[in-house]
Amino acid sequence: MTILDDLSSSVTQVRNWLADRKPTLAIVLGSGLASVLDQLENSISISYSDISGFASSGVVGHAGCLHSGRLFGRPVIVFQGRYHCYEGYSAWQVTAPVRLAAAVGCQKL
């Protein structure tokens, strides 16, 4: 098993980290979009490297953090940093954050 292939422990960890927060929307930020986080209210964050099965983002400008809070009144999680196939990750691994978001209750991306 390689990194990001089995998300079961990641899902449990992120659910515990979220506690009573119930995000319904997930946002994946690209390079240069960190200013979205300035609008996030009541935010908490965790580094990807602190989430079981996740790796730090290897691209400059991709912080590698998961954020939770409210954006314009909606409960959200925000992935700040992405994984890429050109970094050596498979398509399955690159899409792991989307599957994680769905597993914790996000219905929209």
ROSE-4610 file (N, C-alpha, C; in Angstrom, 1 decimal, always signed):
// ROSE-4610
residu = [M/M/M/T/T/T/I/I/I/L/L/L/D/D/D/D/D/D/L/L/L/S/S/S/S/S/S/S/S/S/V/V/V/T/T/T/Q/Q/Q/V/V/V/R/R/R/N/N/N/W/W/W/L/L/L/A/A/A/D/D/D/R/R/R/K/K/K/P/P/P/T/T/T/L/L/L/A/A/A/I/I/I/V/V/V/L/L/L/G/G/G/S/S/S/G/G/G/L/L/L/A/A/A/S/S/S/V/V/V/L/L/L/D/D/D/Q/Q/Q/L/L/L/E/E/E/N/N/N/S/S/S/I/I/I/S/S/S/I/I/I/S/S/S/Y/Y/Y/S/S/S/D/D/D/I/I/I/S/S/S/G/G/G/F/F/F/A/A/A/S/S/S/S/S/S/G/G/G/V/V/V/V/V/V/G/G/G/H/H/H/A/A/A/G/G/G/C/C/C/L/L/L/H/H/H/S/S/S/G/G/G/R/R/R/L/L/L/F/F/F/G/G/G/R/R/R/P/P/P/V/V/V/I/I/I/V/V/V/F/F/F/Q/Q/Q/G/G/G/R/R/R/Y/Y/Y/H/H/H/C/C/C/Y/Y/Y/E/E/E/G/G/G/Y/Y/Y/S/S/S/A/A/A/W/W/W/Q/Q/Q/V/V/V/T/T/T/A/A/A/P/P/P/V/V/V/R/R/R/L/L/L/A/A/A/A/A/A/A/A/A/V/V/V/G/G/G/C/C/C/Q/Q/Q/K/K/K/L/L/L]
num = [1/1/1/2/2/2/3/3/3/4/4/4/5/5/5/6/6/6/7/7/7/8/8/8/9/9/9/10/10/10/11/11/11/12/12/12/13/13/13/14/14/14/15/15/15/16/16/16/17/17/17/18/18/18/19/19/19/20/20/20/21/21/21/22/22/22/23/23/23/24/24/24/25/25/25/26/26/26/27/27/27/28/28/28/29/29/29/30/30/30/31/31/31/32/32/32/33/33/33/34/34/34/35/35/35/36/36/36/37/37/37/38/38/38/39/39/39/40/40/40/41/41/41/42/42/42/43/43/43/44/44/44/45/45/45/46/46/46/47/47/47/48/48/48/49/49/49/50/50/50/51/51/51/52/52/52/53/53/53/54/54/54/55/55/55/56/56/56/57/57/57/58/58/58/59/59/59/60/60/60/61/61/61/62/62/62/63/63/63/64/64/64/65/65/65/66/66/66/67/67/67/68/68/68/69/69/69/70/70/70/71/71/71/72/72/72/73/73/73/74/74/74/75/75/75/76/76/76/77/77/77/78/78/78/79/79/79/80/80/80/81/81/81/82/82/82/83/83/83/84/84/84/85/85/85/86/86/86/87/87/87/88/88/88/89/89/89/90/90/90/91/91/91/92/92/92/93/93/93/94/94/94/95/95/95/96/96/96/97/97/97/98/98/98/99/99/99/100/100/100/101/101/101/102/102/102/103/103/103/104/104/104/105/105/105/106/106/106/107/107/107/108/108/108/109/109/109]
x = [+0.8/+0.0/+0.9/+0.5/+1.3/+0.5/+1.1/+0.5/-0.8/-1.9/-3.2/-4.0/-3.5/-4.3/-5.4/-5.2/-6.2/-6.5/-7.7/-8.1/-8.8/-9.0/-9.9/-9.4/-8.1/-7.6/-7.6/-7.4/-7.5/-8.9/-9.9/-11.3/-11.6/-11.2/-11.5/-10.8/-9.6/-8.8/-9.4/-9.8/-10.4/-11.8/-12.6/-13.9/-13.7/-12.7/-12.4/-11.9/-11.1/-10.6/-11.7/-12.6/-13.8/-14.7/-14.8/-15.7/-17.1/-17.7/-19.1/-19.3/-18.3/-18.4/-18.9/-19.8/-20.4/-20.3/-19.1/-19.0/-19.8/-20.4/-21.2/-20.6/-19.6/-18.9/-17.4/-16.7/-15.3/-14.7/-13.7/-13.0/-11.6/-11.1/-9.7/-9.0/-8.1/-7.5/-6.3/-6.1/-5.0/-4.0/-2.9/-1.9/-2.4/-2.1/-2.5/-3.9/-4.6/-5.9/-6.0/-4.9/-4.9/-5.7/-6.0/-6.7/-8.2/-8.6/-10.0/-10.0/-8.9/-8.8/-9.1/-8.8/-9.0/-10.5/-11.4/-12.8/-13.4/-12.6/-13.0/-13.2/-14.4/-14.7/-14.6/-14.2/-14.2/-13.3/-12.2/-11.4/-10.4/-10.2/-9.2/-8.4/-7.2/-6.5/-5.6/-5.2/-4.3/-3.4/-2.2/-1.2/-1.5/-1.3/-1.5/-0.5/+0.6/+1.6/+1.2/+0.2/-0.4/-1.6/-2.0/-3.1/-2.6/-3.0/-2.5/-2.7/-1.7/-1.8/-1.7/-1.5/-1.4/+0.1/+0.5/+1.9/+1.9/+2.9/+3.1/+3.0/+2.4/+2.4/+3.8/+4.1/+5.5/+5.7/+4.6/+4.7/+4.8/+5.8/+5.9/+4.6/+4.2/+3.0/+1.7/+1.9/+0.8/+1.2/+0.5/+0.8/+0.7/-0.3/-0.5/-1.2/-2.3/-3.1/-4.6/-5.3/-6.7/-7.3/-8.3/-8.9/-10.4/-11.0/-12.4/-12.9/-14.1/-14.7/-16.0/-16.4/-17.6/-17.2/-17.7/-17.5/-18.8/-19.1/-20.4/-21.5/-21.3/-22.3/-22.4/-21.6/-21.7/-20.5/-20.8/-19.7/-18.9/-17.6/-16.8/-15.5/-14.9/-13.5/-12.7/-11.5/-10.7/-9.4/-9.1/-7.8/-6.9/-5.8/-4.9/-3.6/-3.6/-2.5/-3.1/-2.5/-3.0/-1.8/-2.2/-1.2/-1.3/-0.2/-0.2/+0.4/-0.1/+0.5/+1.9/+2.3/+3.7/+4.7/+4.1/+4.9/+5.1/+4.5/+4.7/+3.5/+2.4/+1.2/+0.3/-0.4/-1.4/-2.6/-3.5/-4.7/-5.6/-5.5/-6.3/-5.8/-4.5/-3.9/-4.2/-4.2/-4.4/-5.8/-6.8/-8.2/-8.6/-7.6/-7.9/-8.5/-8.1/-8.8/-10.3/-10.6/-12.1/-12.8/-12.3/-12.9/-13.0/-12.0/-12.0/-13.1/-13.2/-14.3/-15.7/-15.9/-17.2/-17.4/-16.4/-16.5/-16.8/-16.4/-16.8/-18.0/-18.8/-20.1/-20.2/-19.2/-19.3/-20.1/-21.1/-21.9/-21.6/-20.8/-20.5/-19.0/-18.4/-17.0/-16.8]
y = [-1.2/+0.0/+1.2/+2.2/+3.4/+4.6/+5.7/+6.9/+7.2/+7.6/+8.0/+6.9/+5.6/+4.5/+4.1/+4.0/+3.6/+4.8/+5.3/+6.5/+6.2/+4.9/+4.7/+5.3/+5.3/+6.0/+7.5/+8.0/+9.4/+9.9/+9.2/+9.6/+9.6/+8.6/+8.6/+9.8/+10.0/+11.1/+12.5/+12.7/+14.0/+14.2/+13.1/+13.2/+13.6/+13.0/+13.4/+14.9/+15.3/+16.6/+17.6/+17.3/+18.2/+18.3/+17.2/+17.2/+17.4/+18.5/+18.7/+19.5/+19.9/+20.6/+19.6/+20.0/+19.2/+19.9/+19.8/+20.5/+19.8/+20.7/+20.1/+20.5/+21.3/+21.8/+21.7/+21.1/+21.1/+22.0/+22.7/+23.5/+23.1/+23.0/+22.7/+23.9/+24.5/+25.7/+25.4/+26.2/+26.1/+27.1/+27.2/+28.2/+29.6/+30.4/+31.8/+32.1/+31.1/+31.3/+31.2/+31.4/+31.3/+32.4/+33.5/+34.6/+34.2/+33.1/+32.6/+32.3/+31.9/+31.6/+32.8/+34.0/+35.2/+35.4/+34.8/+34.9/+33.8/+32.9/+31.7/+32.2/+32.0/+32.3/+31.1/+31.3/+30.3/+29.1/+29.4/+28.4/+27.6/+26.4/+25.6/+24.9/+24.5/+23.9/+22.8/+21.9/+20.8/+20.6/+20.3/+20.1/+18.7/+18.6/+17.3/+16.3/+16.7/+15.8/+15.2/+15.9/+15.4/+14.5/+14.3/+13.4/+12.1/+11.1/+9.7/+9.4/+9.0/+8.6/+9.7/+11.0/+12.1/+12.5/+13.1/+13.6/+15.1/+15.7/+17.2/+17.4/+18.6/+18.9/+19.2/+18.7/+18.9/+20.0/+20.8/+21.9/+23.3/+24.1/+25.4/+26.2/+26.8/+27.6/+26.8/+25.5/+24.6/+24.3/+24.9/+24.8/+23.4/+22.7/+21.3/+21.4/+22.1/+22.2/+22.0/+21.4/+21.2/+22.2/+23.0/+24.0/+23.7/+24.1/+23.9/+25.3/+25.6/+26.9/+27.2/+28.4/+28.8/+29.9/+29.7/+30.6/+31.1/+32.4/+33.0/+32.2/+31.8/+31.1/+29.6/+29.1/+27.6/+26.9/+25.8/+25.0/+24.3/+24.5/+24.1/+23.4/+22.6/+22.3/+22.8/+23.2/+23.8/+23.1/+22.4/+21.8/+22.9/+23.2/+24.2/+23.5/+23.1/+22.3/+21.1/+20.7/+19.5/+18.6/+17.3/+16.4/+16.3/+15.9/+15.9/+14.6/+14.2/+13.0/+13.2/+14.5/+14.7/+14.7/+14.6/+14.4/+12.9/+12.0/+10.6/+9.9/+10.7/+10.1/+9.6/+8.5/+7.9/+8.8/+8.6/+9.3/+9.0/+7.8/+7.4/+8.2/+8.4/+9.1/+10.6/+11.1/+12.6/+12.9/+12.0/+12.3/+11.9/+11.4/+11.0/+12.1/+13.4/+14.4/+14.6/+14.3/+14.4/+13.3/+12.1/+11.0/+11.2/+11.8/+12.1/+13.1/+14.1/+15.1/+14.5/+13.6/+12.9/+12.0/+11.4/+10.5/+11.3/+12.5/+13.3/+14.1/+13.9/+14.5/+15.6/+16.0/+17.0/+16.5/+17.2/+16.8/+17.5/+18.6/+19.4/+19.8/+19.9/+20.2/+21.4]
z = [+0.0/+0.0/+0.0/-0.8/-0.9/-0.3/-0.1/+0.4/-0.3/+0.4/-0.2/-0.8/-0.8/-1.3/-0.4/+0.9/+1.9/+2.7/+2.6/+3.3/+4.6/+5.0/+6.2/+7.4/+7.7/+8.9/+8.7/+7.5/+7.3/+7.6/+7.1/+7.3/+8.8/+9.5/+11.0/+11.6/+11.3/+11.9/+11.6/+10.3/+9.9/+10.6/+10.6/+11.3/+12.8/+13.5/+14.9/+14.9/+14.0/+14.0/+13.8/+12.9/+12.6/+13.8/+14.7/+15.8/+15.4/+15.9/+15.5/+14.3/+13.6/+12.3/+11.2/+10.4/+9.4/+8.0/+7.4/+6.1/+5.1/+4.2/+3.1/+1.8/+1.8/+0.6/+0.8/-0.2/-0.2/-1.3/-1.0/-2.0/-2.1/-3.3/-3.6/-4.2/-3.4/-3.9/-4.9/-5.9/-6.7/-6.3/-7.1/-6.8/-6.9/-6.0/-6.0/-5.4/-4.9/-4.4/-2.9/-2.2/-0.7/-0.1/-0.8/-0.3/+0.1/-0.5/-0.1/+1.4/+1.9/+3.3/+4.2/+3.7/+4.5/+4.7/+3.9/+4.1/+5.0/+5.4/+6.2/+7.7/+8.2/+9.6/+10.5/+11.7/+12.7/+12.2/+11.6/+11.0/+11.9/+11.5/+12.1/+10.9/+11.2/+10.1/+10.6/+9.7/+10.0/+8.8/+9.0/+8.0/+7.4/+6.1/+5.4/+6.1/+6.4/+7.0/+8.4/+9.0/+10.3/+10.1/+8.8/+8.5/+8.1/+8.8/+8.4/+7.0/+6.3/+4.9/+3.9/+4.3/+3.5/+3.5/+2.4/+2.2/+2.2/+2.5/+2.3/+0.8/+0.5/-0.9/-1.4/-2.6/-3.1/-4.1/-4.3/-5.2/-4.5/-4.9/-4.3/-4.4/-3.4/-3.4/-2.9/-2.8/-2.3/-0.8/+0.1/+1.5/+2.1/+1.6/+2.1/+3.5/+3.5/+4.7/+4.4/+5.4/+5.3/+6.3/+5.8/+6.7/+6.8/+7.9/+8.1/+8.7/+8.3/+8.8/+8.0/+8.1/+7.4/+6.3/+5.1/+4.1/+3.6/+3.7/+3.4/+4.0/+5.3/+6.1/+5.9/+4.9/+4.6/+5.3/+5.9/+6.5/+5.4/+5.4/+4.3/+4.9/+4.0/+4.2/+3.0/+3.2/+2.1/+2.0/+0.9/+0.7/+0.1/+0.8/+0.3/-0.1/-1.4/-2.0/-2.6/-3.7/-4.4/-4.7/-5.0/-5.5/-7.0/-7.7/-9.1/-9.7/-10.8/-11.4/-11.8/-12.2/-12.5/-11.3/-10.1/-8.9/-8.7/-9.5/-9.4/-8.7/-8.4/-7.8/-8.9/-8.6/-9.5/-9.6/-10.6/-10.6/-9.4/-8.9/-7.7/-6.5/-6.4/-5.3/-5.4/-6.6/-6.8/-6.4/-6.6/-6.3/-4.8/-4.0/-2.7/-1.8/-1.9/-1.1/-1.5/-2.7/-3.1/-2.4/-2.4/-1.7/-0.2/+0.3/+1.8/+2.1/+1.2/+1.4/+1.4/+0.5/+0.4/+1.6/+2.1/+3.3/+4.6/+4.6/+5.8/+5.7/+4.6/+4.4/+3.4/+2.7/+1.7/+0.5/+0.1/-1.1/-2.3/-2.2/-3.3/-3.3/-4.5/-4.6/-5.5]
